[in-house]
Amino acid sequence: MNETPPPLLVIPALEPVPHLPTRSVLARGLVSSVSRSLFSGRVAVAHNGVNPLFKVERRDHDEIFVREADSETPAGATRRALSATMLSLEPSPRQWIMVVDPASLALRNLDHLIPSDSDGPYPPAEVDFYWAAIGQTNLASTGFWAVRAEHLSRVLALWEEAEARSPLPGRPVWPALIQTLPLRKKRFEKGEIIAPEIGLLNWNSISSAAVVTIPEWPTEEQSKFLQSLYFGTYLGDPTGMMLQILDP
């Protein structure tokens, strides 16, 4: 078996309201956290903003501009962003695509989340799709999932079909879709991807996770929590130096 390329981490960050950079701000924090955690794969952000994510040019990610749409669901915007990214970057069929909602943060390196293909004496189990659960439930979160590139278009088509069949327009269909998804599935290792419910936070679980993702939270709470977590993880220190700089 040939070694597959490193995973491609895709952040679908289309704004529901054009020119209101809510998801772009979250995406900047996520890209920075992935870079600081020394992820070895490629990172791409698909957005419909008029400006680059960072004022100073950076080489730790690609940006894919996606045109605005008149009206679509958040899930539809995510699917369109992913399709545009695949068309632009053309990953190899067996390459892993890691899809991360902007309302997420990397707290540790992500390289270990998906075992590399290997012909060694203990090859990893054949898996085509990884998923993470919301809180203590068994329901899949849209915040962090991974799929082989050769299966992504099928997943997106099934997602669109499920949404079109839903008797309650706008209601998330992702958890039910993942339960019946006709691919070889596996849940990410326990404790690696944490998608906490807003009223049920467990600090020990969050602080030891590789990724925290909260797409189900209200937008304002997403920003407050993730910015606090980012500064506390990457810029805080026992001496309070950052606080002295910001508030002398």
PyRosetta script that sets phi, psi and omega in degrees:
from pyrosetta import init, pose_from_sequence

init()
pose = pose_from_sequence("MNETPPPLLVIPALEPVPHLPTRSVLARGLVSSVSRSLFSGRVAVAHNGVNPLFKVERRDHDEIFVREADSETPAGATRRALSATMLSLEPSPRQWIMVVDPASLALRNLDHLIPSDSDGPYPPAEVDFYWAAIGQTNLASTGFWAVRAEHLSRVLALWEEAEARSPLPGRPVWPALIQTLPLRKKRFEKGEIIAPEIGLLNWNSISSAAVVTIPEWPTEEQSKFLQSLYFGTYLGDPTGMMLQILDP")
pose.set_psi(1, 128.6)
pose.set_omega(1, 178.8)
pose.set_phi(2, -76.5)
pose.set_psi(2, 146.7)
pose.set_omega(2, 177.1)
pose.set_phi(3, -66.8)
pose.set_psi(3, 133.8)
pose.set_omega(3, 177.6)
pose.set_phi(4, -84.4)
pose.set_psi(4, 157.0)
pose.set_omega(4, 176.9)
pose.set_phi(5, -63.1)
pose.set_psi(5, 161.0)
pose.set_omega(5, 175.8)
pose.set_phi(6, -58.3)
pose.set_psi(6, 155.0)
pose.set_omega(6, -179.0)
pose.set_phi(7, -59.6)
pose.set_psi(7, 151.8)
pose.set_omega(7, 171.9)
pose.set_phi(8, -103.1)
pose.set_psi(8, 118.0)
pose.set_omega(8, 179.5)
pose.set_phi(9, -95.1)
pose.set_psi(9, 118.8)
pose.set_omega(9, -176.0)
pose.set_phi(10, -112.5)
pose.set_psi(10, 130.4)
pose.set_omega(10, 178.6)
pose.set_phi(11, -112.6)
pose.set_psi(11, 103.9)
pose.set_omega(11, 178.3)
pose.set_phi(12, -81.5)
pose.set_psi(12, 106.7)
pose.set_omega(12, -169.8)
pose.set_phi(13, -121.5)
pose.set_psi(13, 36.4)
pose.set_omega(13, 177.0)
pose.set_phi(14, -66.4)
pose.set_psi(14, 135.6)
pose.set_omega(14, -179.5)
pose.set_phi(15, -80.9)
pose.set_psi(15, 129.7)
pose.set_omega(15, 175.7)
pose.set_phi(16, -64.6)
pose.set_psi(16, -31.7)
pose.set_omega(16, 175.3)
pose.set_phi(17, -116.5)
pose.set_psi(17, 108.4)
pose.set_omega(17, -177.8)
pose.set_phi(18, -53.7)
pose.set_psi(18, 142.9)
pose.set_omega(18, 177.0)
pose.set_phi(19, 70.7)
pose.set_psi(19, 9.6)
pose.set_omega(19, 172.3)
pose.set_phi(20, -113.3)
pose.set_psi(20, 96.8)
pose.set_omega(20, -164.7)
pose.set_phi(21, -78.4)
pose.set_psi(21, 48.6)
pose.set_omega(21, -179.4)
pose.set_phi(22, -65.4)
pose.set_psi(22, -54.1)
pose.set_omega(22, -176.9)
pose.set_phi(23, -73.1)
pose.set_psi(23, -27.6)
pose.set_omega(23, 176.6)
pose.set_phi(24, -66.2)
pose.set_psi(24, -38.8)
pose.set_omega(24, 177.3)
pose.set_phi(25, -63.4)
pose.set_psi(25, -44.4)
pose.set_omega(25, 177.6)
pose.set_phi(26, -62.8)
pose.set_psi(26, -40.8)
pose.set_omega(26, -179.4)
pose.set_phi(27, -62.7)
pose.set_psi(27, -37.0)
pose.set_omega(27, 178.4)
pose.set_phi(28, -61.4)
pose.set_psi(28, -44.7)
pose.set_omega(28, 178.2)
pose.set_phi(29, -63.8)
pose.set_psi(29, -39.3)
pose.set_omega(29, 179.7)
pose.set_phi(30, -65.9)
pose.set_psi(30, -46.1)
pose.set_omega(30, 178.6)
pose.set_phi(31, -59.1)
pose.set_psi(31, -44.1)
pose.set_omega(31, 179.9)
pose.set_phi(32, -62.4)
pose.set_psi(32, -40.4)
pose.set_omega(32, -179.2)
pose.set_phi(33, -68.7)
pose.set_psi(33, -38.4)
pose.set_omega(33, 177.3)
pose.set_phi(34, -64.0)
pose.set_psi(34, -41.4)
pose.set_omega(34, 178.6)
pose.set_phi(35, -65.2)
pose.set_psi(35, -44.5)
pose.set_omega(35, -179.3)
pose.set_phi(36, -65.8)
pose.set_psi(36, -26.7)
pose.set_omega(36, 179.5)
pose.set_phi(37, -87.9)
pose.set_psi(37, 5.1)
pose.set_omega(37, 171.4)
pose.set_phi(38, 63.3)
pose.set_psi(38, 42.4)
pose.set_omega(38, 174.9)
pose.set_phi(39, -63.6)
pose.set_psi(39, 134.6)
pose.set_omega(39, -175.2)
pose.set_phi(40, -91.2)
pose.set_psi(40, -9.7)
pose.set_omega(40, -179.2)
pose.set_phi(41, -84.1)
pose.set_psi(41, -175.9)
pose.set_omega(41, 179.5)
pose.set_phi(42, -91.6)
pose.set_psi(42, 145.3)
pose.set_omega(42, -179.3)
pose.set_phi(43, -121.7)
pose.set_psi(43, 134.1)
pose.set_omega(43, 177.6)
pose.set_phi(44, -134.2)
pose.set_psi(44, 138.6)
pose.set_omega(44, 177.0)
pose.set_phi(45, -118.2)
pose.set_psi(45, 123.8)
pose.set_omega(45, 176.6)
pose.set_phi(46, -103.0)
pose.set_psi(46, 120.1)
pose.set_omega(46, -177.4)
pose.set_phi(47, -145.8)
pose.set_psi(47, 167.2)
pose.set_omega(47, 179.2)
pose.set_phi(48, -116.0)
pose.set_psi(48, 23.4)
pose.set_omega(48, 177.4)
pose.set_phi(49, -74.1)
pose.set_psi(49, 159.2)
pose.set_omega(49, -179.3)
pose.set_phi(50, -87.0)
pose.set_psi(50, -14.3)
pose.set_omega(50, -178.6)
pose.set_phi(51, -122.5)
pose.set_psi(51, 156.8)
pose.set_omega(51, 173.9)
pose.set_phi(52, -60.6)
pose.set_psi(52, 158.3)
pose.set_omega(52, -179.5)
pose.set_phi(53, -62.4)
pose.set_psi(53, -38.1)
pose.set_omega(53, -176.0)
pose.set_phi(54, -117.9)
pose.set_psi(54, 140.7)
pose.set_omega(54, 179.5)
pose.set_phi(55, -67.4)
pose.set_psi(55, -35.9)
pose.set_omega(55, 177.3)
pose.set_phi(56, -97.8)
pose.set_psi(56, 128.3)
pose.set_omega(56, -176.8)
pose.set_phi(57, -59.1)
pose.set_psi(57, 134.7)
pose.set_omega(57, 179.3)
pose.set_phi(58, -125.5)
pose.set_psi(58, 153.2)
pose.set_omega(58, -178.6)
pose.set_phi(59, -109.3)
pose.set_psi(59, 13.0)
pose.set_omega(59, -176.5)
pose.set_phi(60, -93.4)
pose.set_psi(60, 6.3)
pose.set_omega(60, 178.2)
pose.set_phi(61, -162.2)
pose.set_psi(61, 158.6)
pose.set_omega(61, 172.0)
pose.set_phi(62, -103.0)
pose.set_psi(62, 148.6)
pose.set_omega(62, 175.7)
pose.set_phi(63, -117.5)
pose.set_psi(63, 127.6)
pose.set_omega(63, -180.0)
pose.set_phi(64, -111.0)
pose.set_psi(64, 116.6)
pose.set_omega(64, 179.0)
pose.set_phi(65, -84.5)
pose.set_psi(65, 128.9)
pose.set_omega(65, -179.6)
pose.set_phi(66, -118.9)
pose.set_psi(66, 130.3)
pose.set_omega(66, -176.9)
pose.set_phi(67, -62.5)
pose.set_psi(67, 156.2)
pose.set_omega(67, 177.6)
pose.set_phi(68, -72.3)
pose.set_psi(68, 150.6)
pose.set_omega(68, 175.2)
pose.set_phi(69, -115.2)
pose.set_psi(69, 151.8)
pose.set_omega(69, -177.7)
pose.set_phi(70, -63.0)
pose.set_psi(70, -49.4)
pose.set_omega(70, 178.8)
pose.set_phi(71, -160.4)
pose.set_psi(71, 137.1)
pose.set_omega(71, 177.4)
pose.set_phi(72, -165.6)
pose.set_psi(72, 161.8)
pose.set_omega(72, 178.6)
pose.set_phi(73, -74.9)
pose.set_psi(73, 160.6)
pose.set_omega(73, 174.6)
pose.set_phi(74, -55.8)
pose.set_psi(74, -39.3)
pose.set_omega(74, 178.2)
pose.set_phi(75, -64.7)
pose.set_psi(75, -38.7)
pose.set_omega(75, 178.0)
pose.set_phi(76, -63.5)
pose.set_psi(76, -39.5)
pose.set_omega(76, 177.5)
pose.set_phi(77, -64.4)
pose.set_psi(77, -39.0)
pose.set_omega(77, 177.9)
pose.set_phi(78, -63.8)
pose.set_psi(78, -45.3)
pose.set_omega(78, 179.8)
pose.set_phi(79, -61.8)
pose.set_psi(79, -41.7)
pose.set_omega(79, -179.7)
pose.set_phi(80, -65.7)
pose.set_psi(80, -39.3)
pose.set_omega(80, 178.1)
pose.set_phi(81, -63.7)
pose.set_psi(81, -41.7)
pose.set_omega(81, -179.7)
pose.set_phi(82, -67.7)
pose.set_psi(82, -42.0)
pose.set_omega(82, 179.1)
pose.set_phi(83, -62.1)
pose.set_psi(83, -42.6)
pose.set_omega(83, -180.0)
pose.set_phi(84, -64.4)
pose.set_psi(84, -38.5)
pose.set_omega(84, 179.4)
pose.set_phi(85, -65.6)
pose.set_psi(85, -43.8)
pose.set_omega(85, 179.4)
pose.set_phi(86, -63.4)
pose.set_psi(86, -39.5)
pose.set_omega(86, 179.7)
pose.set_phi(87, -65.9)
pose.set_psi(87, -35.8)
pose.set_omega(87, -177.4)
pose.set_phi(88, -77.3)
pose.set_psi(88, -41.9)
pose.set_omega(88, -171.8)
pose.set_phi(89, -99.2)
pose.set_psi(89, -20.1)
pose.set_omega(89, 175.7)
pose.set_phi(90, 49.5)
pose.set_psi(90, 65.6)
pose.set_omega(90, 177.6)
pose.set_phi(91, -67.2)
pose.set_psi(91, 158.5)
pose.set_omega(91, 177.1)
pose.set_phi(92, -71.3)
pose.set_psi(92, 153.7)
pose.set_omega(92, -173.2)
pose.set_phi(93, -55.5)
pose.set_psi(93, -39.6)
pose.set_omega(93, -176.0)
pose.set_phi(94, -88.3)
pose.set_psi(94, -4.1)
pose.set_omega(94, -179.4)
pose.set_phi(95, -66.8)
pose.set_psi(95, 144.5)
pose.set_omega(95, 178.7)
pose.set_phi(96, -83.9)
pose.set_psi(96, 134.6)
pose.set_omega(96, 173.7)
pose.set_phi(97, -108.0)
pose.set_psi(97, 115.0)
pose.set_omega(97, 177.7)
pose.set_phi(98, -98.5)
pose.set_psi(98, 116.6)
pose.set_omega(98, -176.7)
pose.set_phi(99, -101.3)
pose.set_psi(99, 121.7)
pose.set_omega(99, -174.9)
pose.set_phi(100, -127.1)
pose.set_psi(100, 121.6)
pose.set_omega(100, 176.3)
pose.set_phi(101, -65.0)
pose.set_psi(101, 143.9)
pose.set_omega(101, 179.1)
pose.set_phi(102, -56.8)
pose.set_psi(102, -26.8)
pose.set_omega(102, 178.8)
pose.set_phi(103, -79.0)
pose.set_psi(103, 56.9)
pose.set_omega(103, -176.9)
pose.set_phi(104, -145.6)
pose.set_psi(104, 165.9)
pose.set_omega(104, 178.9)
pose.set_phi(105, -149.5)
pose.set_psi(105, 135.0)
pose.set_omega(105, 174.1)
pose.set_phi(106, -89.0)
pose.set_psi(106, 125.6)
pose.set_omega(106, 179.7)
pose.set_phi(107, -106.5)
pose.set_psi(107, -16.8)
pose.set_omega(107, 176.3)
pose.set_phi(108, -142.5)
pose.set_psi(108, 171.8)
pose.set_omega(108, 177.4)
pose.set_phi(109, -61.0)
pose.set_psi(109, 144.2)
pose.set_omega(109, -174.6)
pose.set_phi(110, -101.9)
pose.set_psi(110, -3.4)
pose.set_omega(110, -171.9)
pose.set_phi(111, -59.8)
pose.set_psi(111, -30.4)
pose.set_omega(111, -174.8)
pose.set_phi(112, -82.1)
pose.set_psi(112, -8.6)
pose.set_omega(112, -172.6)
pose.set_phi(113, -64.2)
pose.set_psi(113, -32.9)
pose.set_omega(113, 179.0)
pose.set_phi(114, -121.6)
pose.set_psi(114, 115.5)
pose.set_omega(114, 179.7)
pose.set_phi(115, -61.2)
pose.set_psi(115, 141.9)
pose.set_omega(115, 178.6)
pose.set_phi(116, -74.7)
pose.set_psi(116, 149.1)
pose.set_omega(116, 174.9)
pose.set_phi(117, -66.2)
pose.set_psi(117, 135.8)
pose.set_omega(117, -175.1)
pose.set_phi(118, -152.0)
pose.set_psi(118, 149.0)
pose.set_omega(118, 175.1)
pose.set_phi(119, -96.9)
pose.set_psi(119, 14.7)
pose.set_omega(119, -176.5)
pose.set_phi(120, -67.6)
pose.set_psi(120, -177.8)
pose.set_omega(120, -177.3)
pose.set_phi(121, -66.9)
pose.set_psi(121, -21.4)
pose.set_omega(121, 179.5)
pose.set_phi(122, -128.1)
pose.set_psi(122, 70.0)
pose.set_omega(122, -178.9)
pose.set_phi(123, -65.7)
pose.set_psi(123, 149.4)
pose.set_omega(123, 179.9)
pose.set_phi(124, -68.1)
pose.set_psi(124, 157.2)
pose.set_omega(124, 177.8)
pose.set_phi(125, -63.7)
pose.set_psi(125, 147.2)
pose.set_omega(125, 178.5)
pose.set_phi(126, -71.7)
pose.set_psi(126, 115.2)
pose.set_omega(126, -178.8)
pose.set_phi(127, -133.6)
pose.set_psi(127, 140.9)
pose.set_omega(127, 177.5)
pose.set_phi(128, -111.8)
pose.set_psi(128, -13.7)
pose.set_omega(128, -173.7)
pose.set_phi(129, -152.5)
pose.set_psi(129, 128.9)
pose.set_omega(129, 174.3)
pose.set_phi(130, -113.4)
pose.set_psi(130, 145.1)
pose.set_omega(130, 180.0)
pose.set_phi(131, -141.7)
pose.set_psi(131, 162.4)
pose.set_omega(131, 179.0)
pose.set_phi(132, -125.4)
pose.set_psi(132, 149.8)
pose.set_omega(132, -176.2)
pose.set_phi(133, -97.1)
pose.set_psi(133, 154.9)
pose.set_omega(133, 175.3)
pose.set_phi(134, -82.4)
pose.set_psi(134, 119.4)
pose.set_omega(134, 176.6)
pose.set_phi(135, 53.0)
pose.set_psi(135, -131.9)
pose.set_omega(135, 179.9)
pose.set_phi(136, -96.0)
pose.set_psi(136, 10.6)
pose.set_omega(136, -179.8)
pose.set_phi(137, -85.4)
pose.set_psi(137, 179.6)
pose.set_omega(137, 173.8)
pose.set_phi(138, -110.5)
pose.set_psi(138, 24.3)
pose.set_omega(138, -178.9)
pose.set_phi(139, -96.4)
pose.set_psi(139, 133.1)
pose.set_omega(139, -177.5)
pose.set_phi(140, -71.7)
pose.set_psi(140, 138.3)
pose.set_omega(140, 176.2)
pose.set_phi(141, -92.7)
pose.set_psi(141, 145.7)
pose.set_omega(141, 173.2)
pose.set_phi(142, -80.7)
pose.set_psi(142, -4.2)
pose.set_omega(142, -173.0)
pose.set_phi(143, -70.1)
pose.set_psi(143, -31.1)
pose.set_omega(143, -177.2)
pose.set_phi(144, -155.9)
pose.set_psi(144, 119.2)
pose.set_omega(144, 176.0)
pose.set_phi(145, -153.0)
pose.set_psi(145, 165.1)
pose.set_omega(145, -176.9)
pose.set_phi(146, -142.9)
pose.set_psi(146, 143.7)
pose.set_omega(146, -177.9)
pose.set_phi(147, -148.1)
pose.set_psi(147, 148.4)
pose.set_omega(147, 172.8)
pose.set_phi(148, -63.3)
pose.set_psi(148, 141.0)
pose.set_omega(148, -177.0)
pose.set_phi(149, -56.8)
pose.set_psi(149, -34.1)
pose.set_omega(149, -177.7)
pose.set_phi(150, -67.3)
pose.set_psi(150, -16.4)
pose.set_omega(150, -178.9)
pose.set_phi(151, -107.3)
pose.set_psi(151, -4.7)
pose.set_omega(151, -173.6)
pose.set_phi(152, -62.7)
pose.set_psi(152, -45.0)
pose.set_omega(152, -178.5)
pose.set_phi(153, -60.7)
pose.set_psi(153, -35.3)
pose.set_omega(153, 178.1)
pose.set_phi(154, -67.1)
pose.set_psi(154, -42.9)
pose.set_omega(154, 178.2)
pose.set_phi(155, -61.1)
pose.set_psi(155, -44.0)
pose.set_omega(155, -179.1)
pose.set_phi(156, -65.4)
pose.set_psi(156, -38.4)
pose.set_omega(156, 178.9)
pose.set_phi(157, -66.4)
pose.set_psi(157, -43.5)
pose.set_omega(157, 178.1)
pose.set_phi(158, -64.3)
pose.set_psi(158, -36.8)
pose.set_omega(158, 178.3)
pose.set_phi(159, -63.4)
pose.set_psi(159, -45.0)
pose.set_omega(159, 179.6)
pose.set_phi(160, -64.5)
pose.set_psi(160, -41.2)
pose.set_omega(160, 178.9)
pose.set_phi(161, -63.8)
pose.set_psi(161, -42.9)
pose.set_omega(161, -180.0)
pose.set_phi(162, -63.4)
pose.set_psi(162, -39.3)
pose.set_omega(162, 179.3)
pose.set_phi(163, -66.9)
pose.set_psi(163, -38.7)
pose.set_omega(163, 179.7)
pose.set_phi(164, -67.5)
pose.set_psi(164, -31.3)
pose.set_omega(164, -179.2)
pose.set_phi(165, -84.1)
pose.set_psi(165, -13.3)
pose.set_omega(165, -174.4)
pose.set_phi(166, -61.3)
pose.set_psi(166, 129.9)
pose.set_omega(166, 179.3)
pose.set_phi(167, -71.1)
pose.set_psi(167, -16.6)
pose.set_omega(167, 179.7)
pose.set_phi(168, -117.9)
pose.set_psi(168, 93.9)
pose.set_omega(168, -179.1)
pose.set_phi(169, -54.5)
pose.set_psi(169, 135.3)
pose.set_omega(169, 179.5)
pose.set_phi(170, 91.1)
pose.set_psi(170, -13.5)
pose.set_omega(170, 179.3)
pose.set_phi(171, -78.6)
pose.set_psi(171, 133.2)
pose.set_omega(171, -178.9)
pose.set_phi(172, -60.2)
pose.set_psi(172, 132.5)
pose.set_omega(172, 179.1)
pose.set_phi(173, -110.3)
pose.set_psi(173, -3.0)
pose.set_omega(173, -174.7)
pose.set_phi(174, -56.8)
pose.set_psi(174, -48.6)
pose.set_omega(174, -178.1)
pose.set_phi(175, -57.4)
pose.set_psi(175, -43.7)
pose.set_omega(175, 179.3)
pose.set_phi(176, -67.8)
pose.set_psi(176, -36.8)
pose.set_omega(176, 178.9)
pose.set_phi(177, -61.5)
pose.set_psi(177, -43.7)
pose.set_omega(177, -177.3)
pose.set_phi(178, -67.5)
pose.set_psi(178, -32.7)
pose.set_omega(178, 178.1)
pose.set_phi(179, -61.3)
pose.set_psi(179, -34.5)
pose.set_omega(179, -176.2)
pose.set_phi(180, -107.4)
pose.set_psi(180, 4.9)
pose.set_omega(180, -176.4)
pose.set_phi(181, -58.9)
pose.set_psi(181, 123.6)
pose.set_omega(181, -175.6)
pose.set_phi(182, -82.4)
pose.set_psi(182, 54.8)
pose.set_omega(182, 176.0)
pose.set_phi(183, -131.5)
pose.set_psi(183, 163.7)
pose.set_omega(183, 175.9)
pose.set_phi(184, -75.9)
pose.set_psi(184, 109.8)
pose.set_omega(184, -171.0)
pose.set_phi(185, -108.9)
pose.set_psi(185, 155.2)
pose.set_omega(185, 174.0)
pose.set_phi(186, -153.2)
pose.set_psi(186, 140.6)
pose.set_omega(186, 176.4)
pose.set_phi(187, -80.1)
pose.set_psi(187, 142.0)
pose.set_omega(187, 174.9)
pose.set_phi(188, -56.4)
pose.set_psi(188, 152.1)
pose.set_omega(188, -179.3)
pose.set_phi(189, -54.9)
pose.set_psi(189, 141.8)
pose.set_omega(189, -176.8)
pose.set_phi(190, -56.0)
pose.set_psi(190, 133.1)
pose.set_omega(190, 175.9)
pose.set_phi(191, 88.5)
pose.set_psi(191, -10.2)
pose.set_omega(191, -176.9)
pose.set_phi(192, -80.7)
pose.set_psi(192, -45.7)
pose.set_omega(192, 179.4)
pose.set_phi(193, -113.2)
pose.set_psi(193, 115.8)
pose.set_omega(193, -178.5)
pose.set_phi(194, -110.1)
pose.set_psi(194, 123.7)
pose.set_omega(194, 175.8)
pose.set_phi(195, -119.8)
pose.set_psi(195, 77.0)
pose.set_omega(195, -171.5)
pose.set_phi(196, -70.1)
pose.set_psi(196, 144.3)
pose.set_omega(196, 171.6)
pose.set_phi(197, -77.0)
pose.set_psi(197, 146.4)
pose.set_omega(197, -167.2)
pose.set_phi(198, -61.2)
pose.set_psi(198, -31.4)
pose.set_omega(198, -179.1)
pose.set_phi(199, -98.8)
pose.set_psi(199, 6.6)
pose.set_omega(199, -174.7)
pose.set_phi(200, -133.1)
pose.set_psi(200, 60.0)
pose.set_omega(200, -178.7)
pose.set_phi(201, -83.3)
pose.set_psi(201, 135.4)
pose.set_omega(201, 174.3)
pose.set_phi(202, -119.8)
pose.set_psi(202, 105.0)
pose.set_omega(202, -172.7)
pose.set_phi(203, -62.0)
pose.set_psi(203, -37.8)
pose.set_omega(203, 179.9)
pose.set_phi(204, -60.6)
pose.set_psi(204, -41.2)
pose.set_omega(204, 179.1)
pose.set_phi(205, -67.4)
pose.set_psi(205, -43.1)
pose.set_omega(205, -178.4)
pose.set_phi(206, -65.1)
pose.set_psi(206, -46.5)
pose.set_omega(206, -174.5)
pose.set_phi(207, -68.6)
pose.set_psi(207, -20.5)
pose.set_omega(207, 179.9)
pose.set_phi(208, -102.2)
pose.set_psi(208, 0.5)
pose.set_omega(208, -178.3)
pose.set_phi(209, -77.1)
pose.set_psi(209, 159.3)
pose.set_omega(209, 171.8)
pose.set_phi(210, -82.3)
pose.set_psi(210, -35.7)
pose.set_omega(210, -178.6)
pose.set_phi(211, -139.5)
pose.set_psi(211, 137.8)
pose.set_omega(211, 170.3)
pose.set_phi(212, -115.3)
pose.set_psi(212, 129.8)
pose.set_omega(212, -178.1)
pose.set_phi(213, -135.3)
pose.set_psi(213, 133.9)
pose.set_omega(213, -174.2)
pose.set_phi(214, -137.3)
pose.set_psi(214, 51.3)
pose.set_omega(214, -178.6)
pose.set_phi(215, -66.4)
pose.set_psi(215, -20.0)
pose.set_omega(215, -178.8)
pose.set_phi(216, -80.9)
pose.set_psi(216, -10.0)
pose.set_omega(216, -178.3)
pose.set_phi(217, -78.0)
pose.set_psi(217, 157.6)
pose.set_omega(217, 171.5)
pose.set_phi(218, -59.5)
pose.set_psi(218, 146.4)
pose.set_omega(218, -173.6)
pose.set_phi(219, -55.8)
pose.set_psi(219, -45.1)
pose.set_omega(219, -177.7)
pose.set_phi(220, -63.5)
pose.set_psi(220, -39.5)
pose.set_omega(220, 179.6)
pose.set_phi(221, -70.3)
pose.set_psi(221, -33.9)
pose.set_omega(221, 175.9)
pose.set_phi(222, -56.0)
pose.set_psi(222, -50.5)
pose.set_omega(222, -176.7)
pose.set_phi(223, -62.0)
pose.set_psi(223, -47.6)
pose.set_omega(223, -178.8)
pose.set_phi(224, -60.3)
pose.set_psi(224, -48.1)
pose.set_omega(224, -174.8)
pose.set_phi(225, -68.3)
pose.set_psi(225, -46.7)
pose.set_omega(225, -175.8)
pose.set_phi(226, -69.7)
pose.set_psi(226, -36.7)
pose.set_omega(226, 176.4)
pose.set_phi(227, -65.7)
pose.set_psi(227, -40.7)
pose.set_omega(227, 177.0)
pose.set_phi(228, -61.7)
pose.set_psi(228, -42.9)
pose.set_omega(228, -178.9)
pose.set_phi(229, -67.4)
pose.set_psi(229, -38.8)
pose.set_omega(229, 179.4)
pose.set_phi(230, -63.5)
pose.set_psi(230, -51.7)
pose.set_omega(230, -178.1)
pose.set_phi(231, -64.5)
pose.set_psi(231, -39.7)
pose.set_omega(231, 179.7)
pose.set_phi(232, -66.5)
pose.set_psi(232, -32.6)
pose.set_omega(232, -177.8)
pose.set_phi(233, -81.7)
pose.set_psi(233, -45.0)
pose.set_omega(233, -169.7)
pose.set_phi(234, -106.5)
pose.set_psi(234, -22.0)
pose.set_omega(234, -175.8)
pose.set_phi(235, -119.9)
pose.set_psi(235, -10.8)
pose.set_omega(235, 179.9)
pose.set_phi(236, -81.5)
pose.set_psi(236, 156.8)
pose.set_omega(236, 174.6)
pose.set_phi(237, -156.8)
pose.set_psi(237, 159.1)
pose.set_omega(237, -175.8)
pose.set_phi(238, -59.6)
pose.set_psi(238, -23.3)
pose.set_omega(238, -177.3)
pose.set_phi(239, -81.1)
pose.set_psi(239, -12.5)
pose.set_omega(239, -179.2)
pose.set_phi(240, 71.8)
pose.set_psi(240, 28.3)
pose.set_omega(240, -176.6)
pose.set_phi(241, -60.3)
pose.set_psi(241, -43.3)
pose.set_omega(241, -178.1)
pose.set_phi(242, -63.5)
pose.set_psi(242, -39.1)
pose.set_omega(242, 178.9)
pose.set_phi(243, -64.5)
pose.set_psi(243, -37.7)
pose.set_omega(243, 177.8)
pose.set_phi(244, -65.2)
pose.set_psi(244, -35.2)
pose.set_omega(244, 179.6)
pose.set_phi(245, -69.9)
pose.set_psi(245, -44.9)
pose.set_omega(245, -175.8)
pose.set_phi(246, -77.7)
pose.set_psi(246, -30.8)
pose.set_omega(246, -175.1)
pose.set_phi(247, -137.1)
pose.set_psi(247, 71.0)
pose.set_omega(247, -174.0)
pose.set_phi(248, -68.5)
pose.dump_pdb("model.pdb")
